[in-house]
Amino acid sequence: MAYDKFEILKSTAVPLPIENVDTDQIIPARFLKATKREGFGDNLFRDWRYNPDNTPKEQFVLNNPIYKGKILVGGKNFGSGSSREHAAWAVYDYGFRCVVSSFFADIFRGNCLNIGVLPVQVSAQFLDKIYKEIEADPNTEIEIDLPKQTITILATGAQESFEINSYKKDNMLNGYDDIDYLTKMKPEIEKFADSRPF
């Protein structure tokens, strides 16, 4: 499998209520030299997380120990800017398995789905509810149910549905990337090939 299967995720969340977070902020360009997916989490939001002398910026949310979990809650237009895959790699490598926002840049959304990070797009009103619940209690849990395509704030029961491409949904439920999907179909492909004249 390319990554862990995603079915139902129940987790606390890290709030990042900033709009128009672009891929250069998610992973600065100077860290794009590697071609493997490992190690990018160390530099997720690097310039927001660290001072020039590499000391942590205490005010940044990822450096605040009261916020933790596998869900990142971002502002509107998350993942805009250049199409770098490394931004999704950094989110995954850091440990997030879901990003929630009221709007995603299309390429970033696709890059996330290709590597096992579920982008959940909600209404602006529901996003605001999530932020308010986390502000009131950082231990607030959110449930992401991929089979049902629902997101629920467990403390209140507030729930909303989200959309996902059926092909990408099937891949995420099985932990497949595009190559895994084709490999799974190998017997059918071979059968079809054998039926064709040379």
Residue pairs with C-beta under 8 A, 6 or more apart in sequence:
1 174
1 175
1 176
1 180
2 115
2 116
2 175
2 176
2 177
2 179
2 180
3 92
3 115
3 116
3 175
3 177
4 97
4 116
4 175
5 172
5 173
5 174
5 175
6 97
6 116
6 118
6 146
6 172
6 173
6 175
7 146
7 147
7 173
8 143
8 144
8 145
8 146
8 147
9 70
9 71
9 97
9 98
9 118
9 143
9 144
9 146
10 141
10 142
10 143
10 144
10 154
11 69
11 70
11 71
11 97
11 98
11 141
11 142
12 67
12 68
12 69
12 71
12 138
12 139
12 140
12 141
12 142
13 67
13 69
13 71
13 72
13 73
13 100
13 130
13 134
13 140
13 142
14 61
14 62
14 67
14 68
14 69
14 71
14 72
14 73
14 96
15 61
15 67
15 73
15 130
15 131
15 134
15 135
16 61
16 72
16 73
16 74
16 75
17 73
17 74
17 75
17 131
18 74
18 75
19 75
19 76
19 77
20 75
20 76
20 77
20 80
21 74
21 75
21 77
21 78
21 79
21 80
22 79
22 80
22 81
22 82
23 79
23 80
23 81
23 82
23 83
23 84
23 86
23 87
23 105
23 108
24 81
24 82
25 45
25 47
25 48
25 81
26 44
26 45
26 79
26 87
26 90
26 91
27 40
27 43
27 44
27 46
27 84
27 86
27 87
27 89
27 90
28 43
28 46
28 47
29 84
31 40
31 43
31 46
31 86
32 84
32 86
34 40
37 89
37 92
37 93
37 115
38 93
39 93
40 86
40 89
40 90
40 93
40 94
41 90
41 91
41 92
41 93
41 94
41 95
42 93
43 90
44 62
44 90
44 91
44 93
44 94
45 60
45 62
48 57
48 60
48 62
49 56
49 57
49 60
49 62
49 63
50 56
50 57
51 57
56 63
57 63
58 64
61 67
66 138
67 134
67 138
70 95
70 96
70 97
70 98
71 96
71 97
71 98
71 99
71 100
71 142
71 144
72 91
72 96
72 98
72 99
72 100
73 99
73 100
73 101
73 127
73 130
73 131
73 134
74 99
74 100
74 101
75 101
75 102
75 127
76 101
76 102
76 103
76 124
76 127
77 101
77 103
77 104
77 105
78 99
78 101
78 103
78 104
78 105
78 108
79 87
79 88
79 99
79 104
79 105
79 107
79 108
79 109
79 111
79 112
79 119
80 105
80 108
81 105
83 107
83 108
83 111
85 111
85 114
85 115
87 108
87 111
88 108
88 111
88 112
88 114
88 115
88 117
89 115
91 99
91 112
91 117
92 112
92 115
92 116
92 117
96 117
97 116
97 117
97 118
98 117
98 118
98 119
98 120
98 144
99 112
99 117
99 118
99 119
99 120
100 120
100 121
100 122
100 127
100 130
100 142
100 151
101 119
101 120
101 121
101 122
101 127
102 121
102 122
102 123
102 124
102 126
102 127
103 121
104 112
104 119
104 121
108 119
109 119
112 118
112 119
113 119
113 164
113 165
113 168
113 171
113 172
114 177
114 178
115 177
116 172
116 175
118 144
118 146
118 164
118 172
120 144
120 151
120 162
121 162
121 163
122 130
122 151
122 160
122 162
123 160
126 151
126 158
126 160
129 153
129 156
129 158
130 142
130 153
133 140
133 153
133 155
133 156
134 140
137 155
140 153
140 154
140 155
141 154
141 155
142 151
142 152
142 153
142 154
143 150
143 151
143 152
143 154
144 150
144 151
145 151
145 152
146 164
146 169
146 172
146 173
147 173
149 161
149 162
149 163
149 164
149 169
150 159
150 160
150 161
150 162
151 159
151 160
151 161
151 162
152 158
152 159
153 159
164 172
167 181
170 176
171 177
171 178
171 180
171 181
174 180
174 184
176 184
182 189
